[in-house]
Amino acid sequence: MTITAPLQHADRFFIGGEWVKPSSDAVIDVIDSANEELFFSVAEAQEADMARAVGAARQAFDEGPWPRLRHAGRAEYLRAIGAALEKRAEDVGQIWPRESGVLHVIAKASVPGAARTYDYYAGLAETFPFEEEAQPSMGGKFGLIVREPVGVVGAIIPWNAPLSLITYKIAPALIAGCTVILKASPEAPGEAYLMAEIAEAVGLPPGVLNVVTADREVSELLVRDPRVDKITFTGSTAAGRRIASLCGERIARCTLELGGKSAAIILDDMDLAAAAASLAGAECFLAGQVCSSLTRIVVSQNRHDELVEALAGTFSQVRVGDPFDAQTQMGPLVAERQRDRVEGYIAKGVAGGATLATGGGRPKDLERGWFIEPTVFGNVDNSSAIAQEEIFGPVLSVIPAQNEQQAIAIANDTIYGLNASVFTNDVERARDVARQLRSGTVGHNAFRTDFGIAFGGFKQSGIGREGGTEGLLPFLETKTVILEGRPSPY
């Protein structure tokens, strides 16, 4: 049975509040990751299309009503977007699994949280100090700190979790008063098109949100364009380095949420079966295609073999298959090239002398789709490729340590610093170890992230934070105003 994507205008771009024809006939085919069949096609932006989208956003910021609305007025639009999004839960449930391999039940369940995020940022219209009094110290009688929109924002989204990442970029940008060019991933553009339909439905002013899909070369034009004040990007560290260098050339603002090689430290008082169940279960989400996955498992040498056995026993029982099957626990990878990448790292692990405890191949009963077996390596050297490089697949590496301090040193011995976790029954010990880890988030006894507080990384895992009030700050510029008297309140 052929499934049609629930989108109305995939052959066009959403620019300046309208669905406009592309400048060329170029298209991008989106392939169903579970059966390798064509799901839908979208127009592929060329230089002229990107320039048109940037121009619309620039005009909307410079001349349109959006930045000049009160925050409360913008908040009404955000609440309308959240309400409209909730009505599209089944559409997300059809799109995301076929694009990226996430389970259907998880895709549907993600929508209410995204909708609440729009409500959260709408609520900041009343509580965030966009303007506050400051005492002048060098003359003048009345001072103000004013937090104003940074301007035109280019938001570049990856393929693994598009809706969530779109939400945490455009919701704070919009409440701040920015206008946005949303650049979707070629592998997973559906959610961006869905958000364009919602923007049209709620009557967002023209040019406030513009949506295009482009590959790397045209995407770089967005980063280079002097009319774009800020780039917010989620993706690989390699691409982040390039974006940061281009933004640096013209002093454009940027927020970068990049890769990770996150460590879980298993202390000696932790039950290994419980730790294994927690780690293996979390790694099933999106088949490990998560930047903050806990893929380096650091444990004392005398418990290493027991943990490897527990992880292998748990991971080998995971049911891999169709993401729309209620019995499935893990779906496919996003694309053939991603499976090739994961298989390449598995081969490196074997060649490097690590112990392959389970997995390492393709499920024998699945002839189509980009599936891979959940894989566990033991006796991994922390300097090896599988311990140092982001694999982006369901591959766990267990690394032995002599003691707690060496475990912490191993966890920190990486160019990344996105996520980590400490497994122990002692909360005081967990906090003590957490304070020694160079990581943007540290969880306790589980894989944890929290965009409601703040998400982002140390070192080459990125610049800036997303989520919560911390995620609003990168979309604001701070202005100091010094007056000779107190003005009337707005």
C-alpha positions in Angstrom: 0.0 0.0 0.0 1.4 3.4 -1.0 1.4 6.0 1.8 1.1 9.6 0.8 2.7 12.3 3.0 0.0 14.4 4.7 1.4 17.7 3.2 -0.3 20.1 0.8 2.5 21.9 -0.9 5.6 19.8 -0.9 6.4 21.0 -4.4 6.7 24.6 -3.3 8.4 26.8 -0.7 6.8 28.8 2.0 8.2 32.3 1.5 6.7 35.7 2.5 3.5 34.1 3.7 2.8 32.3 0.4 3.5 29.0 -1.3 5.8 30.0 -4.1 7.0 28.0 -7.1 10.7 27.0 -7.0 13.1 28.5 -9.4 14.0 25.1 -10.9 12.6 21.6 -11.3 15.1 20.1 -8.9 13.5 17.8 -6.3 14.7 15.8 -3.2 13.2 12.3 -2.8 12.4 11.3 0.8 12.8 7.5 1.2 10.9 5.5 3.7 13.7 4.2 6.0 11.8 0.9 6.8 11.1 -0.3 3.3 13.3 1.8 1.0 10.4 3.1 -1.0 9.7 6.6 -2.1 7.6 8.4 0.6 7.4 11.9 -1.0 9.4 14.5 -2.8 10.0 18.1 -2.0 11.3 21.0 -4.1 15.1 21.6 -3.7 16.0 25.2 -3.1 18.6 26.8 -5.4 20.5 30.1 -4.9 17.6 32.2 -6.1 15.1 30.5 -3.8 17.3 31.0 -0.7 17.9 34.6 -1.6 14.2 35.1 -1.9 13.5 33.5 1.5 16.2 35.7 3.2 14.8 38.8 1.5 11.3 38.0 2.8 12.6 37.5 6.3 14.7 40.7 6.1 11.7 42.8 4.9 9.5 41.3 7.6 11.9 42.3 10.3 12.8 45.7 8.9 9.4 46.9 7.7 6.8 44.4 9.0 4.7 44.5 12.2 6.3 41.5 13.9 9.3 43.0 15.8 7.1 46.0 16.7 4.3 44.0 18.3 4.2 43.8 22.1 5.4 40.5 23.4 1.9 39.7 24.5 0.7 40.1 20.9 3.4 37.7 19.7 2.4 35.3 22.5 -1.1 35.0 21.0 0.4 33.6 17.8 2.6 31.2 19.7 -0.4 29.8 21.6 -2.3 29.4 18.3 0.7 27.6 16.8 0.8 25.2 19.7 -2.9 24.5 19.5 -2.8 23.9 15.7 0.2 21.6 16.2 -1.6 19.4 18.6 -4.2 18.7 15.9 -1.5 17.4 13.6 -0.3 14.7 15.9 -1.2 11.8 13.6 0.5 13.6 10.7 3.7 13.7 12.7 3.1 10.1 13.5 3.1 9.3 9.8 6.0 11.5 8.8 8.7 11.1 11.4 8.9 7.3 11.5 9.2 7.0 7.7 11.9 9.7 7.5 14.1 8.8 10.4 13.0 5.4 11.8 11.5 6.5 15.2 8.7 4.4 16.5 5.2 5.6 15.5 4.0 5.7 19.1 6.9 7.9 20.1 6.3 10.2 17.2 2.7 10.8 18.1 3.5 11.2 21.8 6.1 13.9 21.0 3.5 16.4 19.7 1.9 17.5 23.0 5.3 18.3 24.4 6.2 20.5 21.4 2.9 22.3 21.7 3.5 23.0 25.4 6.8 24.5 24.4 5.1 27.2 22.3 2.9 27.9 25.3 5.9 28.1 27.6 7.6 30.7 25.5 4.3 32.6 25.1 4.2 32.7 28.9 7.6 34.4 29.0 5.9 37.5 27.5 4.6 38.2 31.0 7.5 37.0 33.1 10.8 37.5 31.3 12.6 40.9 31.9 12.7 42.2 28.3 13.1 45.6 29.9 14.3 46.4 33.4 15.6 49.3 35.3 19.4 49.7 35.9 21.2 52.3 38.0 23.5 54.4 35.9 27.1 54.6 37.4 28.7 57.1 34.9 26.1 59.9 34.6 22.5 60.1 33.7 19.5 59.8 36.0 17.7 56.7 34.8 19.0 53.5 33.2 17.4 50.7 31.3 18.5 47.3 30.2 16.5 46.4 27.1 16.6 43.0 25.5 15.6 43.3 21.8 15.4 40.7 19.0 18.7 39.8 17.3 17.1 40.1 13.9 16.8 37.7 11.0 17.5 34.1 12.0 18.6 31.2 9.8 17.5 28.0 11.6 19.2 24.8 10.2 17.6 21.6 11.3 18.9 18.0 11.2 17.0 14.8 10.3 16.9 12.9 13.5 14.3 14.8 15.6 13.0 17.6 13.3 9.9 18.7 15.2 11.5 19.0 18.6 14.5 20.9 17.2 12.3 23.2 15.1 10.3 24.0 18.2 13.3 24.9 20.4 14.6 27.2 17.7 11.5 29.0 16.3 9.5 29.3 19.5 12.1 31.5 21.4 13.0 33.3 18.2 9.4 34.3 17.5 8.6 35.5 21.1 11.8 37.5 20.9 10.6 39.3 17.8 12.9 37.7 15.2 12.0 36.5 11.8 13.1 33.1 10.6 14.3 31.2 7.6 13.8 27.5 8.5 16.1 25.3 6.4 14.9 21.7 6.5 17.1 18.6 6.2 16.9 16.8 2.8 16.3 13.5 4.6 13.5 14.8 6.8 11.7 17.9 5.5 8.2 16.9 6.4 7.9 18.5 9.8 9.2 21.9 8.5 6.5 21.9 5.8 3.9 21.0 8.4 5.0 24.0 10.5 4.7 26.2 7.4 1.1 25.0 7.0 0.5 25.9 10.6 2.0 29.3 10.2 -0.3 29.9 7.3 -3.3 28.6 9.2 -2.8 30.9 12.2 -2.2 33.9 10.1 1.4 34.6 11.0 2.4 37.8 9.3 4.2 37.4 5.9 7.9 36.7 6.1 8.0 35.9 9.8 8.5 32.2 9.1 9.9 31.0 5.7 10.6 27.4 4.9 12.9 25.9 2.3 14.7 22.6 1.9 18.3 22.6 0.5 21.4 20.6 0.4 24.8 21.7 1.8 25.9 24.1 -0.9 22.8 26.2 -0.9 22.5 26.0 2.8 25.9 27.6 3.1 24.5 30.6 1.2 22.1 31.1 4.1 25.0 31.2 6.5 27.0 33.6 4.3 24.2 36.0 3.6 24.9 39.4 5.3 21.2 40.0 5.7 21.0 37.1 8.2 21.9 38.3 11.7 22.1 34.9 13.4 22.4 31.2 12.6 21.1 28.5 14.9 22.3 25.1 13.9 21.9 21.5 15.1 24.0 18.9 13.5 27.5 17.4 13.3 30.6 19.0 14.8 32.3 19.0 11.4 29.5 21.1 9.9 29.4 23.3 13.1 33.0 24.2 12.6 32.3 25.3 9.1 29.3 27.4 10.2 31.2 29.0 13.0 34.1 30.0 10.7 31.7 31.6 8.2 29.8 33.4 10.9 33.1 34.6 12.4 34.1 36.2 9.1 31.2 38.6 9.4 30.7 38.5 13.2 27.2 37.0 12.8 25.7 35.5 15.9 25.5 31.7 16.1 24.2 29.0 18.4 25.6 25.5 17.7 24.2 22.3 19.1 26.7 19.7 17.9 27.9 16.1 18.4 28.6 14.0 21.4 30.3 10.9 22.7 28.7 10.8 26.1 29.9 8.7 29.0 28.0 6.8 31.7 30.1 6.1 34.8 29.0 3.0 36.7 30.1 3.3 40.3 30.8 0.2 42.4 27.6 0.3 44.4 25.3 0.3 41.4 23.3 -2.8 40.4 24.6 -3.8 37.0 21.4 -5.4 35.7 19.5 -2.2 36.5 22.2 -0.1 34.8 22.2 -2.3 31.7 18.4 -2.2 31.4 18.4 1.6 31.6 21.3 2.1 29.1 20.0 -0.4 26.6 16.5 0.9 26.7 17.6 4.5 26.1 19.8 3.5 23.2 16.7 2.0 21.4 15.3 5.5 21.0 15.8 6.5 17.3 18.2 3.5 17.0 20.8 5.5 18.8 20.7 8.4 16.3 20.8 10.9 19.2 23.7 13.3 19.8 23.4 13.0 23.5 23.3 9.1 23.7 25.3 7.5 26.4 27.5 5.3 24.2 30.7 5.1 26.3 30.1 3.0 29.4 32.9 3.3 32.0 33.0 0.7 34.7 35.6 -0.7 37.1 37.8 -3.4 35.7 36.6 -6.0 38.2 33.0 -5.5 37.1 33.6 -5.1 33.4 32.8 -8.6 32.2 29.6 -8.7 34.3 28.4 -5.4 32.8 29.2 -6.5 29.3 27.3 -9.7 29.8 24.3 -7.8 31.2 24.3 -5.3 28.4 24.6 -8.0 25.8 21.8 -10.0 27.3 19.5 -7.0 27.4 20.4 -5.5 24.0 20.2 -8.8 22.2 16.6 -9.2 23.2 15.5 -5.9 21.6 12.9 -6.4 18.9 14.0 -4.6 15.7 11.5 -4.0 13.0 8.7 -1.9 11.5 8.3 1.3 13.5 4.5 1.0 13.0 4.4 -2.4 14.7 3.3 -2.1 18.3 5.8 -4.9 19.3 8.8 -3.2 17.8 11.3 -1.7 20.2 13.8 -0.2 17.7 13.3 0.9 14.1 15.7 1.5 11.3 18.5 4.0 10.7 17.6 7.0 8.6 19.4 6.1 5.3 21.6 3.5 3.6 24.7 5.8 4.0 24.0 6.0 7.8 23.9 2.2 8.0 27.1 2.0 6.0 28.7 4.4 8.5 27.6 2.4 11.5 28.8 -0.9 9.9 32.1 0.8 9.2 32.6 1.6 12.8 31.6 -1.9 13.9 34.3 -3.2 11.6 36.8 -0.8 13.1 35.9 -2.0 16.6 36.5 -5.6 15.7 39.7 -4.8 13.9 40.9 -2.7 16.8 40.7 -5.7 19.2 37.5 -4.8 21.1 35.3 -7.7 22.1 32.1 -7.9 20.1 29.6 -9.2 22.7 26.4 -9.0 20.7 25.1 -7.6 17.4 27.3 -6.3 14.7 25.2 -7.2 11.7 21.9 -6.7 10.0 18.8 -8.5 11.4 18.4 -11.7 9.3 14.6 -11.5 9.1 14.5 -8.0 7.6 15.4 -7.9 3.9 14.4 -4.3 3.3 15.0 -1.2 5.3 18.1 0.2 6.9 18.1 -1.9 10.0 21.1 -2.7 12.2 21.4 -5.0 15.2 21.9 -3.4 18.6 25.6 -3.9 19.3 27.8 -4.0 22.4 31.6 -4.0 22.5 33.6 -4.8 25.6 37.3 -4.2 26.5 37.2 -0.9 24.5 40.3 1.3 24.6 39.2 4.9 25.1 41.6 6.1 22.4 40.0 3.9 19.8 37.8 5.2 17.0 34.6 3.6 18.4 35.3 5.4 21.7 36.3 8.8 20.4 34.1 9.3 17.2 30.4 9.8 17.1 28.8 6.7 15.5 25.1 7.8 15.6 23.8 4.3 15.9 23.0 1.6 18.5 26.6 0.8 19.4 27.7 0.7 23.0 31.4 0.6 24.1 32.2 -0.6 27.6 35.5 0.8 28.9 37.3 -0.6 32.0 38.8 1.8 34.6 41.0 1.1 37.5 39.1 3.4 39.9 36.7 6.3 40.2 39.1 9.0 39.4 40.3 7.2 36.3 36.7 6.7 35.3 36.1 10.5 35.5 39.3 11.1 33.5 38.2 8.7 30.8 34.8 10.3 30.6 36.4 13.7 30.1 39.0 12.4 27.6 37.0 13.5 24.5 36.6 16.5 22.3 32.9 16.4 23.2 31.0 17.5 26.3 27.3 17.2 25.6 25.9 14.6 28.1 26.9 12.2 30.8 25.4 10.2 33.6 26.5 8.7 36.9 25.1 5.5 38.1 25.2 5.1 41.9 22.8 4.7 44.8 24.4 7.6 46.7 23.0 10.9 45.5 25.8 12.9 47.3 28.4 10.8 45.4 26.5 11.4 42.1 26.6 15.1 42.6 30.3 15.1 43.5 31.1 13.1 40.3 28.8 15.3 38.2 30.6 18.4 39.3 33.9 16.9 37.9 32.5 16.0 34.5 33.0 18.5 31.6 29.5 18.1 30.2 26.5 20.3 29.5 24.1 17.8 31.2 24.8 15.2 33.8 22.1 12.7 34.7 21.7 10.3 37.6 21.0 6.5 37.0 19.6 7.1 33.6 20.0 8.9 30.2 18.6 12.3 30.9 18.3 15.6 29.0 16.0 18.5 29.8 15.2 21.2 27.3 12.9 22.7 29.9 16.0 23.7 31.9 18.7 24.0 29.2 20.4 21.8 26.7 23.8 22.2 25.1 27.4 21.2 25.4 31.0 22.0 26.6 34.0 21.9 24.2 33.2 20.8 20.6 29.7 19.8 21.5 28.6 23.4 20.7 28.1 27.0 21.7 25.1 28.3 23.6 22.0 26.6 25.0 18.5 25.7 23.9 15.4 25.3 26.0 14.1 27.2 29.0 14.9 30.9 29.5 18.6 30.1 28.6 17.3 29.2 25.1 15.7 32.6 24.7 18.9 34.6 25.4 20.7 33.8 22.1 17.8 35.4 20.2 18.2 38.7 22.1 20.6 41.6 21.9 21.1 43.7 25.1 20.8 47.4 24.8 21.7 49.9 27.5 19.6 53.1 27.5 20.6 56.0 29.8 18.1 58.9 30.2 18.0 62.2 32.0 14.7 61.2 33.7 12.2 58.4 34.3 9.9 57.7 31.3 6.3 56.6 31.6 6.0 52.8 31.7 5.0 51.0 28.5 
